[in-house]
Amino acid sequence: MTDAGSIYNKRIRTSDQILRGLIYLAAGIAIALLVGIMGYVFVRGIPQINWTFLSTVQSSLKGTFGILGNIINTLYIIVITLLIAAPVGIGSAIYLNEYAKPGRLVRTIEFTTEILSGIPSIIFGLFGMVFFGATLKLGYSILTGSFTLTLMVLPLITRNTQEALKTVPDSYRSGALGIGATKWYMIRTILLPSAAPGILTGVILSIGRIVGESAALLFTAGSGFQLPRSLFGKLFESSGTMTIQLYLSMQKAQYDQAFGIAVVLLVIVLGINFLTRFMTNRFDVTRLK
């Protein structure tokens, strides 16, 4: 009884209190910076947002400014990039985690993936402009931008899928194979559904990176803001996303327009983060049931 009481009544050292205070201070500074930046952007940008701003395009003749064309361009690039990157990234992770034997080849692929994730985006843009734009003659277009962004988000999807697959207990694999299931059937019906929250998180985080990218797209997709004349014809046209238009507005000292675009981008990014959390919790609840 005396020993237990001594544990609870143990004297707290001054150094522990100082460290705890520094930790709380660091957390407070981080929260204050986030709230300050978002608050400033919203205060400056919300007055600029109206229906015309969201539903029209720029027009010197009409004297209007809108970002509808940029929003559509952003959606085009998100869809095309994910249609390419998601299957390749998830398939690569399945191969590395379930089929490839641990060894030099796997380590080399994983090391290469980590290097790709650390390359500055402007270098991806330079490569995309030279290879996809000039060599393949795609020019400044949505396809050039999407192919370039595919290279950028592929490591993110691959690594997240790998980590998600590693969290699935080995007993699931041995149990399925033990009752006569083929390996692909086991992967398709057991591993992938169990790892779905982690895979989905990687895909949604990739969308966030695509939405926020500017340097690579400035070199590859261009800065066009016109509405598409046809569904597939837009793929070969110069198409600036919202981040590109934000950069151009700042370059022209049109700060009110830039802050309006920034508010829309922040809302999208916040929505992506909340969607990630919601879908992850939903999958976890469904799996527990």
VOBAKOL-187176 format. One record per residue (C-alpha): residue in three letters; x, y, z. Coordinates in pm, whole numbers, plus 50000, padded with zeros to 5 digits. Last residue first. Layout:
// residues N
+--------+-------+-------+-------+
| residu |     X |     Y |     Z |
+--------+-------+-------+-------+
|    ALA |     X |     Y |     Z |
...
+--------+-------+-------+-------+
END
This chain:
// residues 289
+--------+-------+-------+-------+
| residu |     X |     Y |     Z |
+--------+-------+-------+-------+
|    LYS | 48070 | 49482 | 46199 |
|    LEU | 48430 | 49578 | 46269 |
|    ARG | 48496 | 49612 | 45894 |
|    THR | 48200 | 49846 | 45846 |
|    VAL | 48313 | 50067 | 46135 |
|    ASP | 48670 | 50083 | 45999 |
|    PHE | 48543 | 50156 | 45647 |
|    ARG | 48328 | 50442 | 45775 |
|    ASN | 48610 | 50581 | 45988 |
|    THR | 48840 | 50590 | 45684 |
|    MET | 48567 | 50740 | 45466 |
|    PHE | 48498 | 51018 | 45718 |
|    ARG | 48864 | 51100 | 45779 |
|    THR | 48946 | 51117 | 45409 |
|    LEU | 48630 | 51318 | 45337 |
|    PHE | 48728 | 51567 | 45608 |
|    ASN | 49072 | 51606 | 45451 |
|    ILE | 48930 | 51641 | 45098 |
|    GLY | 48677 | 51899 | 45215 |
|    LEU | 48953 | 52099 | 45382 |
|    VAL | 49149 | 52092 | 45056 |
|    ILE | 48844 | 52199 | 44853 |
|    VAL | 48757 | 52480 | 45095 |
|    LEU | 49118 | 52597 | 45088 |
|    LEU | 49119 | 52600 | 44708 |
|    VAL | 48797 | 52804 | 44694 |
|    VAL | 48938 | 53051 | 44948 |
|    ALA | 49261 | 53082 | 44747 |
|    ILE | 49063 | 53163 | 44433 |
|    GLY | 48901 | 53457 | 44613 |
|    PHE | 49240 | 53561 | 44751 |
|    ALA | 49382 | 53573 | 44398 |
|    GLN | 49088 | 53775 | 44268 |
|    ASP | 49139 | 54034 | 44542 |
|    TYR | 49514 | 54037 | 44479 |
|    GLN | 49506 | 54126 | 44112 |
|    ALA | 49874 | 54226 | 44117 |
|    LYS | 49925 | 54079 | 43768 |
|    GLN | 50161 | 53813 | 43903 |
|    MET | 49918 | 53742 | 44187 |
|    SER | 49642 | 53680 | 43934 |
|    LEU | 49871 | 53456 | 43729 |
|    TYR | 49962 | 53245 | 44032 |
|    LEU | 49597 | 53206 | 44134 |
|    GLN | 49509 | 53112 | 43776 |
|    ILE | 49774 | 52839 | 43786 |
|    THR | 49641 | 52715 | 44121 |
|    MET | 49288 | 52705 | 43980 |
|    THR | 49394 | 52491 | 43685 |
|    GLY | 49510 | 52619 | 43347 |
|    SER | 49418 | 52430 | 43032 |
|    SER | 49604 | 52447 | 42700 |
|    GLU | 49411 | 52217 | 42471 |
|    PHE | 49464 | 51851 | 42379 |
|    LEU | 49235 | 51699 | 42643 |
|    LYS | 48967 | 51962 | 42577 |
|    GLY | 48872 | 51788 | 42253 |
|    PHE | 48757 | 51487 | 42455 |
|    LEU | 48440 | 51630 | 42607 |
|    SER | 48375 | 51898 | 42347 |
|    ARG | 48398 | 52277 | 42327 |
|    PRO | 48556 | 52291 | 42674 |
|    LEU | 48528 | 52624 | 42861 |
|    GLN | 48818 | 52861 | 42814 |
|    PHE | 49078 | 52919 | 43087 |
|    GLY | 49407 | 52842 | 42917 |
|    SER | 49715 | 52860 | 43141 |
|    GLY | 49948 | 52586 | 43025 |
|    ALA | 49919 | 52216 | 43105 |
|    THR | 50290 | 52130 | 43099 |
|    PHE | 50523 | 52398 | 43233 |
|    LEU | 50269 | 52573 | 43457 |
|    LEU | 50138 | 52230 | 43554 |
|    ALA | 50466 | 52129 | 43720 |
|    ALA | 50490 | 52451 | 43923 |
|    SER | 50122 | 52464 | 44024 |
|    GLU | 50012 | 52164 | 44231 |
|    GLY | 49749 | 52215 | 44502 |
|    VAL | 49465 | 52025 | 44336 |
|    ILE | 49693 | 51739 | 44234 |
|    ARG | 49839 | 51713 | 44584 |
|    GLY | 49493 | 51700 | 44741 |
|    ILE | 49381 | 51438 | 44489 |
|    SER | 49683 | 51231 | 44590 |
|    LEU | 49570 | 51256 | 44951 |
|    ILE | 49238 | 51108 | 44837 |
|    VAL | 49411 | 50816 | 44665 |
|    GLY | 49639 | 50745 | 44961 |
|    THR | 49349 | 50755 | 45206 |
|    LEU | 49151 | 50519 | 44985 |
|    ILE | 49432 | 50266 | 44996 |
|    GLY | 49458 | 50293 | 45373 |
|    PRO | 49083 | 50251 | 45424 |
|    ALA | 49062 | 49969 | 45164 |
|    ALA | 49322 | 49742 | 45327 |
|    SER | 49064 | 49490 | 45449 |
|    PRO | 48870 | 49509 | 45121 |
|    LEU | 49197 | 49462 | 44924 |
|    LEU | 49323 | 49172 | 45133 |
|    ILE | 49009 | 48958 | 45149 |
|    THR | 48816 | 48934 | 44821 |
|    ARG | 49068 | 49044 | 44559 |
|    ILE | 49388 | 48931 | 44732 |
|    MET | 49243 | 48591 | 44829 |
|    TYR | 49100 | 48542 | 44480 |
|    TRP | 49440 | 48633 | 44335 |
|    LYS | 49614 | 48379 | 44560 |
|    THR | 49371 | 48100 | 44480 |
|    ALA | 49138 | 47985 | 44754 |
|    GLY | 49177 | 47625 | 44877 |
|    ILE | 49071 | 47645 | 45243 |
|    GLY | 49433 | 47695 | 45353 |
|    LEU | 49490 | 47977 | 45108 |
|    ALA | 49217 | 48179 | 45276 |
|    GLY | 49338 | 48099 | 45628 |
|    SER | 49704 | 48162 | 45541 |
|    ARG | 49625 | 48504 | 45398 |
|    TYR | 49391 | 48617 | 45674 |
|    SER | 49633 | 48482 | 45935 |
|    ASP | 49900 | 48711 | 45790 |
|    PRO | 49717 | 49005 | 45948 |
|    VAL | 49637 | 49300 | 45716 |
|    THR | 49852 | 49597 | 45825 |
|    LYS | 50109 | 49523 | 45555 |
|    LEU | 49846 | 49577 | 45285 |
|    ALA | 49781 | 49930 | 45410 |
|    GLU | 50153 | 50009 | 45417 |
|    GLN | 50189 | 49893 | 45059 |
|    THR | 49881 | 50087 | 44949 |
|    ASN | 50016 | 50404 | 45108 |
|    ARG | 50355 | 50351 | 44941 |
|    THR | 50208 | 50295 | 44596 |
|    ILE | 49958 | 50582 | 44611 |
|    LEU | 50221 | 50833 | 44722 |
|    PRO | 50484 | 50701 | 44479 |
|    LEU | 50240 | 50738 | 44185 |
|    VAL | 50144 | 51095 | 44277 |
|    MET | 50430 | 51269 | 44095 |
|    LEU | 50460 | 51042 | 43791 |
|    THR | 50086 | 51072 | 43737 |
|    LEU | 50119 | 51449 | 43769 |
|    THR | 50333 | 51452 | 43454 |
|    PHE | 50090 | 51236 | 43259 |
|    SER | 49803 | 51460 | 43371 |
|    GLY | 49981 | 51783 | 43271 |
|    THR | 50068 | 51653 | 42926 |
|    LEU | 49715 | 51517 | 42881 |
|    ILE | 49560 | 51846 | 42991 |
|    SER | 49754 | 52029 | 42724 |
|    TYR | 50056 | 52242 | 42647 |
|    GLY | 50214 | 52045 | 42364 |
|    LEU | 50123 | 51681 | 42306 |
|    LYS | 50408 | 51638 | 42058 |
|    LEU | 50538 | 51311 | 42211 |
|    THR | 50890 | 51457 | 42218 |
|    ALA | 50787 | 51818 | 42289 |
|    GLY | 50501 | 51802 | 42541 |
|    PHE | 50533 | 51455 | 42688 |
|    PHE | 50913 | 51443 | 42702 |
|    VAL | 51034 | 51805 | 42724 |
|    MET | 50737 | 51959 | 42906 |
|    GLY | 50696 | 51658 | 43132 |
|    PHE | 51064 | 51659 | 43226 |
|    LEU | 51056 | 52030 | 43311 |
|    GLY | 50735 | 51987 | 43509 |
|    PHE | 50878 | 51693 | 43702 |
|    ILE | 51176 | 51915 | 43781 |
|    ILE | 50937 | 52186 | 43903 |
|    SER | 50776 | 51933 | 44135 |
|    PRO | 51093 | 51886 | 44337 |
|    ILE | 51203 | 51519 | 44358 |
|    GLY | 51135 | 51362 | 44698 |
|    SER | 50851 | 51126 | 44600 |
|    LEU | 51056 | 50996 | 44308 |
|    ILE | 51345 | 50912 | 44542 |
|    GLU | 51113 | 50712 | 44766 |
|    THR | 50983 | 50516 | 44467 |
|    THR | 51337 | 50441 | 44352 |
|    PHE | 51424 | 50307 | 44697 |
|    GLU | 51112 | 50088 | 44694 |
|    ILE | 51199 | 49954 | 44349 |
|    THR | 51560 | 49887 | 44449 |
|    ARG | 51460 | 49717 | 44773 |
|    VAL | 51218 | 49493 | 44584 |
|    LEU | 51484 | 49399 | 44329 |
|    ARG | 51753 | 49341 | 44592 |
|    GLY | 51551 | 49094 | 44793 |
|    PRO | 51213 | 49012 | 44937 |
|    LYS | 51030 | 48787 | 44691 |
|    ALA | 50778 | 48971 | 44475 |
|    TYR | 50420 | 48843 | 44480 |
|    GLU | 50230 | 48984 | 44778 |
|    ASN | 50388 | 49312 | 44889 |
|    LEU | 50577 | 49428 | 44581 |
|    TYR | 50316 | 49298 | 44337 |
|    ILE | 50022 | 49437 | 44535 |
|    ALA | 50199 | 49772 | 44567 |
|    SER | 50261 | 49789 | 44193 |
|    GLY | 49896 | 49709 | 44121 |
|    ILE | 49779 | 49982 | 44360 |
|    GLY | 50011 | 50237 | 44197 |
|    VAL | 49932 | 50136 | 43839 |
|    PRO | 49556 | 50121 | 43899 |
|    ALA | 49554 | 50456 | 44086 |
|    ALA | 49797 | 50647 | 43862 |
|    ILE | 49622 | 50622 | 43525 |
|    LEU | 49256 | 50685 | 43610 |
|    LEU | 49378 | 50906 | 43894 |
|    THR | 49559 | 51143 | 43657 |
|    ILE | 49267 | 51154 | 43414 |
|    VAL | 49011 | 51235 | 43684 |
|    ILE | 49220 | 51498 | 43865 |
|    ILE | 49330 | 51667 | 43541 |
|    TYR | 48975 | 51699 | 43408 |
|    LEU | 48849 | 51825 | 43745 |
|    THR | 49116 | 52096 | 43751 |
|    ASN | 49028 | 52202 | 43397 |
|    ILE | 48661 | 52228 | 43498 |
|    ILE | 48751 | 52451 | 43795 |
|    ASN | 48976 | 52665 | 43574 |
|    GLY | 48696 | 52716 | 43322 |
|    LEU | 48454 | 52812 | 43600 |
|    ILE | 48702 | 53060 | 43742 |
|    GLY | 48529 | 53391 | 43677 |
|    PHE | 48619 | 53749 | 43596 |
|    THR | 48386 | 53981 | 43408 |
|    GLY | 48448 | 54294 | 43200 |
|    LYS | 48214 | 54177 | 42926 |
|    LEU | 48466 | 54241 | 42649 |
|    SER | 48768 | 54144 | 42861 |
|    SER | 48603 | 53815 | 42953 |
|    GLN | 48725 | 53575 | 43220 |
|    VAL | 48508 | 53270 | 43273 |
|    THR | 48169 | 53236 | 43440 |
|    SER | 47998 | 53025 | 43708 |
|    LEU | 48209 | 53063 | 44025 |
|    PHE | 48287 | 53436 | 44015 |
|    THR | 47943 | 53516 | 43876 |
|    TRP | 47779 | 53330 | 44166 |
|    ASN | 47974 | 53522 | 44426 |
|    ILE | 48314 | 53506 | 44591 |
|    GLN | 48515 | 53827 | 44624 |
|    PRO | 48391 | 53910 | 44976 |
|    ILE | 48515 | 53562 | 45090 |
|    GLY | 48876 | 53626 | 44986 |
|    ARG | 49030 | 53880 | 45223 |
|    VAL | 48865 | 53753 | 45542 |
|    PHE | 48904 | 53391 | 45429 |
|    VAL | 49273 | 53428 | 45351 |
|    TYR | 49344 | 53606 | 45681 |
|    GLY | 49153 | 53346 | 45882 |
|    MET | 49324 | 53057 | 45708 |
|    ILE | 49669 | 53200 | 45774 |
|    GLY | 49594 | 53295 | 46133 |
|    VAL | 49417 | 52970 | 46221 |
|    LEU | 49706 | 52763 | 46088 |
|    LEU | 49969 | 52981 | 46254 |
|    ALA | 49780 | 52976 | 46585 |
|    ILE | 49748 | 52596 | 46574 |
|    ALA | 50121 | 52553 | 46515 |
|    ILE | 50208 | 52807 | 46786 |
|    GLY | 49977 | 52633 | 47034 |
|    ALA | 50131 | 52293 | 46964 |
|    ALA | 50481 | 52434 | 47015 |
|    LEU | 50373 | 52601 | 47341 |
|    TYR | 50210 | 52280 | 47467 |
|    ILE | 50533 | 52092 | 47399 |
|    LEU | 50741 | 52364 | 47563 |
|    GLY | 50521 | 52350 | 47875 |
|    ARG | 50556 | 51973 | 47893 |
|    LEU | 50932 | 52010 | 47865 |
|    ILE | 50939 | 52266 | 48147 |
|    GLN | 50719 | 52050 | 48369 |
|    ASP | 50938 | 51747 | 48311 |
|    SER | 51252 | 51951 | 48390 |
|    THR | 51097 | 52064 | 48720 |
|    ARG | 51057 | 51706 | 48838 |
|    ILE | 50720 | 51579 | 48950 |
|    ARG | 50744 | 51423 | 49295 |
|    LYS | 50590 | 51079 | 49317 |
|    ASN | 50264 | 51077 | 49509 |
|    TYR | 50103 | 50821 | 49279 |
|    ILE | 50404 | 50591 | 49293 |
|    SER | 50457 | 50643 | 49667 |
|    GLY | 50099 | 50544 | 49733 |
|    ALA | 50149 | 50216 | 49552 |
|    ASP | 50463 | 50145 | 49756 |
|    THR | 50286 | 50229 | 50084 |
|    MET | 50000 | 50000 | 50000 |
+--------+-------+-------+-------+
END
